[in-house]
Amino acid sequence: MLTAGLKDIAARVAALHGQDEGKGLALTTAPVLALGIFERVGSNWLSDSLRGEMPQHNEPFRQQLSRKHPMSPRDRVPLDLTGGAWLGDLERHHLACALSDLYGHPRHLVKETNLFFSTDTVLTLLPYSPVLVLTRAPVGIASSFARSRLWERWRYGERYAQVASTAHTARWRSEFEPLLPQDDPREPIALGRLIAVNALLLAGALAGRDRTIVSYKQHVKDPAATLARIAAHLDVALPASPPSRPTTPEAADATFATNGHKNELVAGLDRRTAELVSEHANATLIRAAQTLDPQVAATAAEWLAGDDLYELCEPIARSRPAAPSAAVVQKVPLPAYCPVTRASWRNTLVTNGEMADLLTMLHAAGMPNTQCGTNLLLCPMPHERGGRLHFDAKRRRWLVSPGFEAHPAYWVTWAGATAMAAWSGARLPTRAEAMEATVGAPPAYNCDYAVGDASSVVEPGRGAGQVHHLVGNLQIWCGDGPVLSEAEPEQRFLFGAAWNTPGTGEAIGAMRSRYLLGSSRGVGVRLVRDPDTTQATGLGAWELAHLINGWIDDLGNPACSLGELDRRLVTALTGAAASS
């Protein structure tokens, strides 16, 4: 499929949701794009502040696409919009469904950072999206990196090598090769260069496109006024209450909670490190004025201004988090099903160990998890980014990060959750069943960043014959979804509270849904059984592999809508006709 087809996919998906400027359709359902000039620019503050008013999507392009996908920001040779590229049937279907997932009422908020050379591709795929540009001075970003040891934890040395390699390819060489030398630079030098290059690519891709600037220093100085300006621009209501904060920030620091509010511009850097970051960011911008449109360089420089506003203080690096020890993890009870509603609910969420076993067996049966750059059952993130399941190509099996075997599996797609249910002789609960089951349930043990990550599937104080984490730890996939048009991709409900979402009754019962191959680090798998189902009624790995591979083969049928193709997958995995 030629790249012109990418624009065609974008237009067809937009039309499904009433978006077509040429035909005069209202441009009200396209998602809002919050694009950071780098990481640690206040995007968590923004998303947490608007969570109650706008459904959230955290880095769907950077996280959901396999490294080898032609549109992945981590691909060394990202898609060339001016030339030609081919997408297979599975890639094309997944892209269309993922795009459709971002549209809706109320408008969704899509947060993306560090797209680098994929920035123009993402903007092309969402032509009607208003853009918020989140900016911050390089010294402030470097301080946040140093405080949380992110360069090491998130493997930014490898990221620099990948981005620099892309800058030296034929398409980008004349403009960006001078900006990213492949000289294995020290951390502050490399960080300064990367910040400037991402800002330059963003400024170039947004040239001529409306955008609103969200300055970190402004929201630190006056968050209420900044939020009011954003809400007015997007025509959304202001949040009824301030965003939740981690209740145990020391624990959260070891993992993902990054929404602690700052009220002053202080950088925990020594003077020499701050000078190196600022010097090399500025030097990159100066060089860029010689190879890029000078206005693009000037715009990026404006976004990165403010290093001189930071007060330097003694750097305080947070200690390395200790990995969980298998020896101290509570023993996980054997799977058992407890009567809760008319169905029986499994006592624990599906664990990483169980998910690894299923993925390994499906791989052996000829159904690898990642095909054509598209993740089918699980998004295999690096451990440093929250991934706990990893494929060992030499041993041809899936492994769990040590110490996390008894933690619940997340980053699982609805297809993966349903495959686990079919393999286990069970099914996913409906949203109505989940609502009924949680009436009068005790408060969530793990939500609102209280722990900072998903905890063990064993909930303290509960026995083998009880349901652990009926609410909290992770949201769960449901077996049903919203009623959509025949042409729209199928979606399935999510339910409950997760470690990184509010645990209020309103938040737990809020109606939300995702497309069948979507995933998140806050969504896992809960199984239920009807009276006539047992482990013996489950499907084998070979049967499941045959069903899923058969669905992939069907994706090339041009006569089928996205919705029809998705309903075929639902039927294949559940054995019943899809009904939204």
DOFITOR-844331 format. One record per residue (C-alpha): residue in one letter; x, y, z. Coordinates in steps of 0.001 Angstrom, whole numbers, padded with zeros to 6 digits, always signed. Example, Ala and Ser with C-alpha at 12.3 -4.5 7.8 and 13.67 -1.06 7.14 Angstrom:
<recs>
a+012300-004500+007800s+013670-001060+007140
</recs>
This chain:
<recs>
m+000000+000000+000000l+001506+003358-001026t+001923+006169+001478a-000934+007966-000260g-002923+005151+001308l-001968+006404+004764k-003739+009669+004041d-006645+007667+002668i-006845+005634+005896a-006739+008836+007943a-009538+010379+005855r-011722+007258+005966v-011402+006940+009743a-012084+010640+010235a-015197+010356+008053l-016487+007529+010251h-016601+010085+013067g-018074+013030+011166q-014769+014723+010394d-014386+016172+006908e-013479+019793+006461g-014073+019629+002720k-017645+018401+003130g-018442+020788+005964l-018794+018117+008630a-018264+019315+012206l-014661+019006+013357t-015526+018161+016947t-014558+014536+017515a-010902+014547+016430p-008602+014010+019413v-006508+016758+020946l-002791+016077+020453a-000549+017039+023371l+002960+016887+021901g+005920+017396+024198i+009183+018882+022964f+010660+016096+025129e+009796+013930+028102r+009255+015503+031547v+007566+018636+030260g+004414+018487+032403s+002377+016090+030280n+001333+014042+033307w+000063+017181+035010l-001994+017964+031927s-003447+014485+031480d-004201+014011+035180s-005828+017444+035359l-008164+016696+032438r-008730+012993+033092g-012286+013473+034322e-013261+015547+031290m-011318+013871+028463p-010585+010168+027859q-006824+009646+027841h-004360+007923+025509n-000750+007821+026648e+001766+007630+023784p-000213+005219+021556f+002217+005555+018640r+005414+005323+020673q+004221+002511+022921q+001784+000402+020920l+003822-000126+017758s+006567-002725+017567r+010090-001398+017059k+010075-002912+013550h+006776-001309+012557p+007361+001189+009710m+005589+003949+011666s+007239+003320+015026p+009276+006245+016391r+011820+003606+017413d+012280+002343+013842r+015693+003401+012509v+014158+004155+009098p+010735+005700+009809l+008080+006041+007152d+008815+008434+004297l+005654+010380+003509t+007159+011857+000357g+008164+008531-001153g+006464+005185-000877a+005994+002487+001754w+003920-000642+002047l+001704-001797+004865g+000428-005352+005085d-003213-006232+005717l-002703-006663+009472e-000738-003419+009789r-003369-001527+007815h-006267-002914+009845h-004543-002256+013144l-003674+001308+012134a-007252+002102+011126c-008681+000636+014347a-006081+002419+016490l-006878+005746+014802s-010609+005224+015217d-010056+004557+018930l-008768+008122+019357y-011977+009800+018145g-015098+010382+020195h-017353+012510+022377p-016139+013980+024619r-012947+014716+022761h-010028+012467+023682l-006585+013669+024774v-003631+011946+023086k-000267+012516+024741e+002863+011860+022701t+006488+012699+023444n+009731+012158+021569l+008279+011167+018226f+011454+012473+016553f+011444+011498+012864s+007904+010072+013042t+006344+013398+013999d+005169+014283+010494t+003629+010823+010073v+001524+011152+013241l+000343+014630+012279t-000613+013387+008818l-002693+010615+010343l-004613+013115+012517p-005165+016077+010180y-008066+017610+012138s-006567+017417+015627p-005887+020622+017549v-002353+020590+018965l-001020+021535+022377v+002767+021942+022417l+004245+021254+025848t+007517+023113+026308r+010237+023250+028962a+013799+024559+029157p+016526+021903+028679v+018022+022451+032148g+014670+021626+033745i+014337+018447+031685a+017893+017430+032570s+017176+017979+036261s+014192+015640+036088f+016281+013055+034236a+019032+013256+036863r+016650+013097+039819s+015009+009897+038606r+018072+008433+036853l+016073+008243+033643w+018999+008226+031227e+020064+004872+032624r+016639+003490+033544w+015080+004290+030156r+018201+003407+028134y+018632+006781+026527g+022137+005924+025375e+020512+003434+022999r+017870+006016+022089y+020551+008537+021105a+022268+005926+018932q+018959+005094+017203v+018005+008720+016544a+021507+009625+015377s+021493+006629+013038t+018218+007861+011522a+019675+011360+011115h+022466+009860+008977t+020116+008063+006561a+019695+009402+003028r+016347+011067+003671w+017508+013185+006625r+021288+013467+006131s+021524+016937+004593e+019521+018590+007368f+020175+016566+010531e+023507+014751+010202p+025432+017815+011492l+023105+018032+014496l+023579+014498+015831p+027191+013309+015519q+027705+009606+016162d+030432+010288+018720d+029083+008442+021782p+028617+011694+023729r+028329+012041+027489e+024825+012122+028948p+024378+015924+029318i+025757+016553+025813a+023562+013895+024214l+020512+015057+026169g+020959+018666+025034r+021238+017580+021401l+018216+015250+021577i+016006+017890+023188a+016888+020406+020479v+016414+017942+017601n+013001+016757+018786a+011892+020381+019212l+013157+021190+015697l+011316+018254+014142l+008139+019228+015971a+008453+022879+014937g+009001+021871+011321a+006070+019457+011236l+003742+022048+012811a+004711+024892+010484g+001480+026476+009310r-000681+024427+011678d-002603+025969+014579r-001190+025115+017983t-001389+026289+021570i+001773+026518+023651v+001666+025076+027179s+004761+026369+028939y+006088+024383+031898k+007219+027541+033653q+003766+029051+033264h+001877+026098+034702v+004369+025900+037578k+003820+029597+038268d+000026+029518+037976p-001437+026060+037252a-005053+027179+037690a-004743+029966+035122t-002889+027718+032688l-005513+025001+033000a-008328+027533+032567r-006715+028802+029342i-006372+025239+027998a-009945+024342+028947a-011285+027477+027258h-009274+026776+024110l-010511+023181+023930d-014048+024057+025058v-014018+021521+027899a-015124+021977+031501l-012574+022643+034184p-012007+019640+036470a-014244+019509+039517s-011301+018806+041819p-007502+018977+041593p-005687+015939+040211s-004822+013147+042623r-001287+012896+043955p+000745+009845+044949t+000033+008962+048552t+003376+007258+048960p+005755+009114+046645e+008770+007163+047860a+007225+003961+046559a+005951+005579+043416d+009369+006987+042600a+010629+003488+041871t+008137+003044+039078f+005927+005387+037076a+004183+008016+039187t+005485+011338+037913n+002625+013711+038635g+003953+015436+041737h+003343+019170+041318k+006241+021642+041306n+005812+025217+042472e+009219+026697+041638l+011890+026423+038965v+014730+024590+040705a+017184+022294+038905g+019003+019611+040881l+022159+019839+038782d+025730+020906+039371r+026735+023999+037423r+028942+022182+034892t+026229+019669+033963a+023668+022436+033524e+026118+024369+031326l+026778+021332+029120v+023073+020637+028558s+022299+024260+027763e+025422+024749+025641h+024793+021741+023401a+021066+022413+023030n+021882+025967+021922a+024730+024842+019649t+022353+022406+017944l+019807+025184+017382i+022495+027441+015909r+023654+024715+013500a+020036+024027+012568a+019608+027601+011344q+022183+026743+008650t+020507+023531+007441l+016793+024075+008184d+014308+026851+007609p+015537+029640+009942q+011965+030186+011160v+011791+026560+012307a+015027+026996+014253a+013738+030242+015765t+010481+028584+016851a+012321+025698+018508a+014644+028162+020264e+011618+030041+021608w+010139+026808+022964l+013418+025887+024691a+014090+029294+026258g+014309+029675+030023d+017449+027903+031228d+018466+031131+032974l+015256+031070+035059y+016275+027932+036932e+017960+028070+040321l+020622+025362+040605c+020844+023301+043764e+022777+020277+044951p+021726+017296+042844i+019948+014554+044755a+019767+011341+042749r+017077+008996+043909s+018329+005622+045004r+018071+002669+042685p+014777+000856+043382a+015214-002648+044698a+013770-005346+042471p+011026-007416+044079s+012308-010607+045606a+010491-013813+044795a+011266-014969+048329v+009114-012251+049922v+006175-012431+047519q+003116-014007+049076k+002257-017460+047803v-000382-017203+045109p-003399-019422+045777l-004361-021936+043126p-006933-020573+040676a-010429-021019+042062y-013796-019608+041073c-015964-017939+043681p-019720-017309+043304v-020132-013533+043051t-022863-012881+040503r-024702-015512+038489a-021236-016385+037239s-018265-017418+039362w-015284-015074+039458r-011697-016276+039553n-010007-015471+042828t-007011-013688+041292l-006171-011655+038224v-004245-013527+035518t-000543-013461+036375n+002510-012718+034253g+003556-016340+034661e+000290-017606+033203m+000408-015145+030318a+003980-016165+029500d+002921-019825+029310l+000091-019056+026881l+002250-016846+024651t+004967-019501+024534m+002511-022234+023556l+000898-020072+020874h+004329-019245+019441a+005140-022950+019254a+001796-023474+017509g+002727-021010+014762m+001081-017859+016085p+003805-015395+017185n+002564-012460+019232t+004060-009798+016949q+003369-010043+013227c+004093-007389+010593g+005161-005086+013410t+001722-005388+015056n+001249-006754+018572l-001723-009102+018749l-002076-010370+022319l+000354-008305+024367c+002492-005188+023930p+006024-006277+024963m+007424-003126+026528p+010969-002956+027959h+011151-003662+031671e+012232-000068+032329r+008992+001123+030720g+006795-001259+032658g+007066-004382+030524r+007283-007601+032537l+007002-010142+029712h+009827-010618+027202f+010343-013004+024305d+013638-014927+024314a+014284-015611+020618k+017063-018136+021290r+014953-020225+023657r+011744-019506+021713r+009800-018819+024860w+008372-015940+026858l+010026-015030+030147v+008913-012883+033095s+011077-010225+034705p+012473-011878+037884g+010268-011230+040891f+007169-010350+038858e+005824-013848+038177a+002991-013365+040693h+002122-009864+039537p-000883-009391+037269a-000287-009266+033522y-000902-005899+031925w-000237-004482+028450v-002648-007265+027373t-004988-006600+024441w-008638-007619+024448a-007675-010338+021968g-005024-011553+024421a-007417-011448+027353t-010047-013385+025407a-007493-015929+024205m-006501-016495+027845a-010164-016959+028741a-010739-019456+025915w-007583-021369+026902s-008778-021479+030542g-012333-022633+029865a-013665-019271+031008r-014773-015922+029602l-014460-012227+030365p-017175-010625+032534t-019653-008218+031006r-019698-004646+032207a-023054-005220+033909e-021643-008225+035780a-018646-006182+036877m-020888-003373+038121e-023018-005871+040058a-019993-007684+041507t-018437-004518+042888v-021509-003147+044660g-020470-002851+048307a-016916-003997+047561p-014213-002781+049953p-012145+000228+048820a-009437-000470+046290y-006190-001559+047916n-004036-000163+045103c-005134+002933+043187d-004222+006627+042810y-000486+005766+042644a-000588+004509+046244v+001956+001811+045410g+003315+003191+042145d+002786+000058+040069a+000620-003034+039982s+001213-005122+043098s+001002-008894+043550v-002277-010557+042624v-002559-011489+046305e-004446-008804+048205p-003382-008541+051869g-005957-009901+054268r-007837-012054+051751g-007836-015841+051504a-007848-018352+048667g-011646-018571+048686q-012114-014843+048215v-011731-012604+045183h-008530-010557+045425h-008453-007019+044033l-012103-007081+043031v-011511-003347+042642g-008073-001853+042233n-004603-002930+041121l-005741-003122+037480q-008785-002300+035445i-010132-005295+033561w-011277-006050+030034c-014977-006834+029618g-016576-009214+027157d-018993-006627+025768g-018677-003130+024405p-020535-000020+023275v-023042-000031+020430l-021312+001326+017338s-022151+001603+013669e-021695-001444+011458a-018652+000124+009792e-016769+001190+012939p-014136-001051+014526e-015390-003014+017524q-014546-001801+021031r-014767-003483+024421f-015418-001943+027816l-012807-001470+030516f-013937-001537+034139g-012671-000753+037613a-009729+001074+039111a-006020+000571+038499w-002871+001495+040376n-002637+004638+038226t-006302+005746+038159p-008659+007216+040787g-010499+004766+043040t-013702+006728+043564g-017055+005135+042834e-017598+007566+039984a-014241+006712+038404i-014751+002958+038831g-018142+003034+037122a-017185+005483+034366m-017949+004105+030919r-014805+003677+028820s-013748+001339+026050r-010857+000500+023731y-010281-001230+020413l-009558-004958+020337l-005780-004706+019888g-005281-001789+022273s-003433-002237+025562s-002299-000352+028639r-000124-000790+031713g-003272-000271+033790v-005499-002982+032260g-005370-006715+032980v-007450-009874+032832r-010137-011227+035183l-011840-014505+034285v-015340-015732+035100r-017070-019067+034521d-020630-020038+033922p-022020-023205+035581d-021489-025293+032440t-017814-024360+031834t-014648-025836+033287q-010996-026130+032334a-011989-029094+030180t-014056-026828+027922g-011036-024680+027107l-009414-024515+023684g-005906-025791+023039a-003062-023554+021870w-003126-025091+018381e-006847-024377+018042l-006392-020779+019158a-003443-020264+016817h-005484-021612+013897l-008406-019300+014675i-006287-016154+015005n-004161-016908+011953g-007340-017547+009971w-008631-014116+010963i-005375-012499+009823d-005724-014227+006453d-009219-012719+006092l-008017-009131+006564g-007200-008713+002881n-010877-008820+001871p-011564-005330+000454a-015323-005839+000637c-015362-006011+004449s-015628-002967+006694l-013425-002538+009755g-016377-003504+011921e-017082-006703+010009l-013443-007796+010226d-013390-007147+013963r-016612-009073+014479r-014993-012055+012779l-012205-011951+015383v-014741-011754+018220t-016594-014746+016824a-013386-016729+016363l-012234-016181+019967t-015555-016469+021773g-017371-018990+019589a-020390-016721+019484a-021612-013997+017158a-020297-010584+018127s-022862-008334+019733s-022020-004850+020863
</recs>
